[in-house]
Amino acid sequence: MKFFLLLMMSVSTVGATEFKEFQPASSSVTFVSKQMGVPVEGRFKKFAAQIAFDLTKPEKSTAKIEIEMVSIDTGSTEANSEVATVGWFNTKTFPQANFVSGGLKKIDATHFQAVGKLTIKGKTRDIVAPFTVNQQADHLVLEGNLPIRRGDFAIGSGIWADSDVVAEEVQIRFRLIVAASLSSTQPKKGK
C-alpha cells in the first residue's frame, strides 16, 4: 500500500512540473538544404529560447526562440561569408531570426504542433511546427523538423534564386532540452 501511495504522489508531482530551464549546451538548431541536388547541412552555433512547457496543460505552454544569424556554420568559411550577404540572410541588417508561439496543439501523448510566427530577414510568416516531446528524468527533449520555403523570406537572390541551383525547400531541425523549473519541483513551505 505504501508503494502505491508513493507511486501516486510521484506521478502527481511529475504531472504538475513545469519545464522552463532551457539547456543551450545540449540543444541544437540545424538545417539541411540542397545545392544542385546535393544535401548541404549546417547549424547555428548561438541561439536562445524562453520555453514554458506544462505536460498537464500543454495549451498554456509558450515558446520564443531567437537565432543569431551570424553564428551560421555551413562547414565552409567561404560559404559562411556568402550567406551573410544581402542576397542571402543580410546579417548586418537582420542579425536575428525568431519564432514566437501563439498556441500549442496536442496530437497525442508525444506529438504536438506549435502554431506561431517565424521571422527571418524581416519577413514574418505564420507556421505550424510539428514536434515530439520525450521526458527523460528531470527534463524534456523537444524535437522537430520544420520545412520552410526560401522564397517566403527572400533568401537567396540572383543565380541563387534558381531552385535548380539551390532547392526552394529547407529543412530546419531543432532539438531543445528544457529542464524542470526548480520552483515547480520543490515543495512549498508553509508559514
Secondary structure as the mmCIF struct_conf table of DSSP 4:
data_model
#
loop_
_struct_conf.conf_type_id
_struct_conf.id
_struct_conf.beg_label_comp_id
_struct_conf.beg_label_asym_id
_struct_conf.beg_label_seq_id
_struct_conf.end_label_comp_id
_struct_conf.end_label_asym_id
_struct_conf.end_label_seq_id
HELX_RH_AL_P HELX_RH_AL_P1 LYS A 2 GLY A 15
TURN_TY1_P TURN_TY1_P1 ALA A 16 ALA A 16
STRN STRN1 GLU A 18 PHE A 22
HELX_RH_3T_P HELX_RH_3T_P1 PRO A 24 SER A 26
STRN STRN2 SER A 28 GLN A 35
TURN_TY1_P TURN_TY1_P2 MET A 36 GLY A 37
STRN STRN3 VAL A 38 PHE A 44
BEND BEND1 LYS A 45 LYS A 45
STRN STRN4 PHE A 47 ASP A 54
TURN_TY1_P TURN_TY1_P3 LEU A 55 THR A 56
HELX_RH_3T_P HELX_RH_3T_P2 PRO A 58 LYS A 60
STRN STRN5 THR A 62 GLU A 68
HELX_RH_3T_P HELX_RH_3T_P3 MET A 69 SER A 71
STRN STRN6 ILE A 72 ASP A 73
BEND BEND2 GLY A 75 GLY A 75
HELX_RH_AL_P HELX_RH_AL_P2 THR A 77 VAL A 83
TURN_TY1_P TURN_TY1_P4 ALA A 84 ALA A 84
BEND BEND3 THR A 85 THR A 85
TURN_TY1_P TURN_TY1_P5 VAL A 86 PHE A 89
TURN_TY1_P TURN_TY1_P6 THR A 91 THR A 93
STRN STRN7 GLN A 96 LYS A 106
BEND BEND4 ASP A 108 THR A 110
STRN STRN8 HIS A 111 ILE A 120
TURN_TY1_P TURN_TY1_P7 LYS A 121 GLY A 122
STRN STRN9 LYS A 123 GLN A 136
TURN_TY1_P TURN_TY1_P8 ALA A 137 ASP A 138
STRN STRN10 HIS A 139 ARG A 149
HELX_RH_3T_P HELX_RH_3T_P4 ARG A 150 PHE A 153
TURN_TY1_P TURN_TY1_P9 ALA A 154 ALA A 154
BEND BEND5 GLY A 156 GLY A 156
HELX_RH_3T_P HELX_RH_3T_P5 GLY A 158 ALA A 161
TURN_TY1_P TURN_TY1_P10 SER A 163 VAL A 165
STRN STRN11 VAL A 166 VAL A 166
BEND BEND6 GLU A 168 GLU A 168
STRN STRN12 GLU A 169 ALA A 180
HELX_LH_PP_P HELX_LH_PP_P1 SER A 181 SER A 181
HELX_RH_AL_P HELX_RH_AL_P3 LEU A 182 THR A 185
BEND BEND7 GLN A 186 GLN A 186
HELX_LH_PP_P HELX_LH_PP_P2 PRO A 187 GLY A 190
#
